[in-house]
Amino acid sequence: MLPLNMNNLEIRLAESETELTALQALRYQVFYREMGARAEGRVKLAELDFDAYDDYCDHLVIVDRARSAPGKPFVAGCARLLPGEVAEECGGFYSESEYEMQPFLARAPQVLELGRTCVDSDYRGRGVMQLLWRGIAEYIRDHDVKYLVGCASIPGADPSQMRLPLSYLYHHHLAPNHLRTHALMERHVEMNTIPKEAIDVKEALRQLPPLLKGYLRLGAMVGDGAVIDYAFNTVDVNVVLETGMIADKYANHFVRSEAAVEFRDAAA
């Protein structure tokens, strides 16, 4: 059950407007200042990453108590969680702006969308990543989630520079038909541009961001087609994870072990 602790770090759901503002400031730092997303309007003026979905979502935060002060939480990491029943209230999942998901959603009960996941640059070690995953796993268990979805991002907006990792994902991790989402026709970028036998798997994995590799280690699969997100300067793939497929060693590591402490979403 949340909250969970590791030394000075605590992971839990955001509890106040102050914490929401702090995590939005972290997202702005990572996505806009570090990764080169294009800020406009109120986002640019406030130097906070926010949108209409924030009001409907639960927000996981990793708070460093040692660097926090009364009324000034220091948020070292965060993730945005949108349960399927709540998505219906706000017009659908964020991922649906890039992917056709209705055939999948019609078959898949109890879906949770994971998004806006990032970690402060001072905290991108293995322990904090494990803590973040453990918090996500606890939320999944507490809410009886069956499927986790999200748009995982590869930094950069030129898919021709990503032919190897995208082809690797297509040949080795494409979801079966009944779980497969499809990039919207007008945004579809072909992933299968290198034959399977010509793929250097080790190099392909090296080019994938940590969060996406974390998904794959847990048994995640990807939809058909990538999408360029010019505003965020990324190429996105849609990830689907059937939570019951999580290997026992990871379930033990992230959920059951009290000793244990990676979907815009690659900045970890």
C-alpha positions in Angstrom: 0.0 0.0 0.0 1.1 3.6 -0.7 2.9 5.5 0.7 6.3 3.7 0.4 9.7 4.9 1.7 13.3 4.5 0.8 15.7 6.5 3.0 14.7 10.2 2.7 12.4 9.4 -0.3 8.7 8.8 -0.1 6.5 7.8 -3.0 2.7 8.4 -2.7 -0.1 10.2 -4.4 0.1 14.0 -4.6 -2.0 15.4 -1.8 -2.2 19.2 -2.4 -2.1 21.9 -5.0 1.4 22.7 -3.8 2.6 19.2 -4.7 0.7 19.4 -8.0 2.5 22.6 -8.9 5.9 21.2 -7.8 5.5 18.1 -10.1 4.4 20.3 -13.0 7.5 22.4 -12.5 9.6 19.2 -12.6 7.9 18.1 -15.8 8.6 21.5 -17.3 12.3 21.3 -16.4 12.6 17.8 -17.9 10.4 18.0 -21.0 10.9 21.6 -22.0 14.3 22.6 -20.8 16.1 19.3 -21.1 14.3 17.6 -23.9 13.4 20.6 -26.1 9.7 20.5 -26.1 8.1 23.7 -27.4 6.3 25.7 -24.7 3.5 28.0 -25.7 0.8 30.2 -24.0 0.1 29.7 -20.4 2.6 26.8 -20.1 5.4 29.0 -21.3 4.3 31.9 -19.1 4.0 29.8 -15.9 7.0 27.5 -16.7 4.8 24.6 -15.6 3.8 21.6 -17.7 0.0 21.1 -17.4 -3.0 20.3 -19.4 -6.7 19.5 -18.9 -6.0 15.8 -18.0 -4.1 16.8 -14.8 -7.4 17.7 -13.1 -8.8 14.1 -13.6 -5.7 12.1 -12.9 -4.0 10.7 -9.9 -0.3 11.8 -9.6 2.4 9.7 -8.1 5.2 11.8 -6.6 8.5 10.9 -5.1 9.2 13.5 -2.4 12.7 14.0 -1.0 11.9 14.9 2.6 15.5 16.0 3.2 15.2 18.7 0.6 11.7 19.7 1.4 10.5 22.5 3.7 7.0 23.3 5.1 4.8 24.2 2.2 7.7 23.6 -0.3 7.9 19.9 -1.2 10.8 18.8 -3.3 9.5 16.4 -6.0 12.2 14.2 -7.3 10.0 12.1 -9.7 6.4 11.8 -10.8 4.0 9.8 -13.0 0.4 10.6 -14.1 -2.2 7.9 -13.7 -5.5 7.9 -15.5 -7.9 4.9 -14.8 -10.3 3.9 -17.6 -13.4 4.8 -15.7 -12.1 8.3 -15.1 -10.9 8.6 -18.8 -14.6 8.3 -19.8 -15.3 11.5 -17.8 -12.7 13.6 -19.6 -13.3 12.4 -23.2 -10.8 9.5 -23.4 -7.2 8.7 -22.8 -4.4 11.0 -23.8 -3.0 8.2 -26.0 -6.1 8.4 -28.2 -4.8 11.7 -29.6 -2.1 9.6 -31.3 -3.6 6.0 -31.5 -6.8 4.3 -32.4 -7.5 2.4 -29.2 -11.2 1.6 -29.3 -11.0 -2.0 -30.6 -8.4 -2.7 -27.8 -10.4 -0.9 -25.2 -13.6 -2.8 -26.1 -11.8 -6.1 -25.2 -9.6 -4.9 -22.3 -11.2 -4.3 -18.9 -9.7 -2.2 -16.1 -7.2 -0.2 -18.1 -4.8 2.4 -16.6 -2.9 4.9 -18.6 0.6 5.9 -17.4 2.0 9.2 -18.7 4.1 12.3 -18.0 6.7 10.1 -16.2 10.0 11.8 -15.3 12.7 11.9 -12.7 14.9 14.8 -11.6 18.4 14.7 -13.1 19.9 14.3 -9.6 17.9 11.1 -9.0 18.3 9.0 -12.1 20.0 6.1 -10.4 18.7 2.5 -10.2 17.2 2.9 -6.7 14.9 5.8 -7.6 13.8 4.1 -10.7 12.9 1.0 -8.7 11.0 3.0 -6.2 9.0 4.6 -9.0 8.2 1.3 -10.5 7.3 -0.1 -7.2 4.8 2.8 -6.6 3.2 2.1 -10.0 3.0 -1.6 -9.2 1.3 -0.9 -5.9 -1.2 1.4 -7.6 -1.9 -1.3 -10.1 -2.5 -3.9 -7.4 -4.6 -1.6 -5.2 -6.9 -0.7 -8.2 -7.0 -4.2 -9.7 -5.6 -3.0 -13.0 -5.5 -5.5 -15.8 -3.8 -3.5 -18.6 -1.3 -0.6 -18.4 -1.1 1.6 -21.5 0.8 4.8 -22.4 2.8 6.6 -25.1 6.5 6.0 -24.5 8.7 8.6 -26.0 12.1 8.4 -27.8 13.8 11.8 -27.8 14.0 13.6 -31.1 11.5 14.2 -33.9 13.2 12.5 -36.8 12.1 8.8 -37.2 14.8 8.3 -39.9 17.3 8.5 -37.1 15.4 5.8 -35.1 15.0 3.1 -37.8 17.0 0.5 -35.7 15.1 0.8 -32.4 11.7 1.2 -34.1 12.3 -1.9 -36.3 13.5 -3.8 -33.2 10.3 -3.0 -31.4 8.2 -4.0 -34.3 9.9 -7.4 -34.8 10.4 -8.3 -31.2 7.7 -6.6 -29.2 4.7 -6.0 -31.5 1.4 -6.8 -29.6 -0.8 -9.6 -30.8 -3.9 -8.5 -32.8 -6.3 -8.6 -29.9 -4.1 -6.2 -27.9 -2.7 -4.1 -30.7 -3.4 -0.4 -31.0 -2.7 1.5 -34.3 -1.3 4.9 -34.9 -3.9 7.2 -36.4 -3.7 7.1 -40.2 -2.8 10.7 -40.6 0.0 10.4 -38.1 1.3 6.9 -38.8 5.1 6.4 -39.2 6.2 3.0 -40.4 8.3 1.1 -37.8 9.3 -1.9 -39.9 12.1 -0.5 -42.1 14.9 -2.9 -41.3 14.5 -6.7 -41.8 14.5 -8.7 -38.6 17.7 -10.7 -39.5 19.6 -7.4 -40.0 18.9 -6.0 -36.6 21.7 -5.5 -34.1 19.7 -6.2 -30.9 22.3 -5.0 -28.5 22.6 -1.6 -30.3 18.9 -1.3 -30.7 18.4 -1.7 -26.9 21.2 0.8 -26.3 19.3 3.4 -28.2 16.0 2.9 -26.3 15.4 5.2 -23.3 15.4 3.7 -19.8 11.7 3.9 -19.1 10.8 2.1 -22.4 13.4 -0.6 -21.6 11.8 -0.9 -18.2 8.4 -1.5 -19.8 9.9 -4.2 -22.1 11.5 -6.0 -19.1 8.1 -6.3 -17.5 6.7 -7.9 -20.7 5.2 -4.9 -22.5 4.3 -4.9 -26.1 3.9 -2.0 -28.6 1.2 -0.9 -31.0 1.6 -0.7 -34.8 3.1 2.6 -36.0 5.1 5.3 -34.4 3.9 9.0 -34.1 6.0 12.2 -34.3 5.1 14.6 -31.5 6.6 17.8 -32.7 5.5 19.8 -29.7 7.4 17.5 -27.4 10.3 16.8 -29.8 9.8 13.0 -29.6 8.8 10.0 -31.5 6.2 8.0 -29.6 5.2 4.4 -29.5 2.1 3.1 -27.8 2.9 0.5 -25.1 0.5 -2.1 -23.8 1.3 -4.2 -20.7 -0.9 -7.0 -19.5 -0.2 -6.8 -15.8 -0.8 -10.6 -15.3 2.1 -11.2 -17.7 4.7 -9.6 -15.4 7.4 -12.1 -14.7 7.5 -13.5 -11.2 10.9 -12.1 -10.5 9.7 -8.6 -11.3 6.5 -9.0 -9.3 8.6 -10.1 -6.4 11.1 -7.3 -6.8 8.7 -4.4 -7.3 5.6 -5.5 -5.3 6.2 -8.0 -2.6 9.7 -7.4 -1.3 9.8 -4.9 1.5 13.5 -4.7 1.0 13.2 -3.6 -2.6 12.6 -0.2 -2.9 12.3 2.3 -15.1 3.9 6.1 -21.1 6.0 11.8 -22.5 7.6 9.5 -20.7 11.1 8.5 -21.4 12.8 11.0 -19.2 13.9 8.8 -16.4 
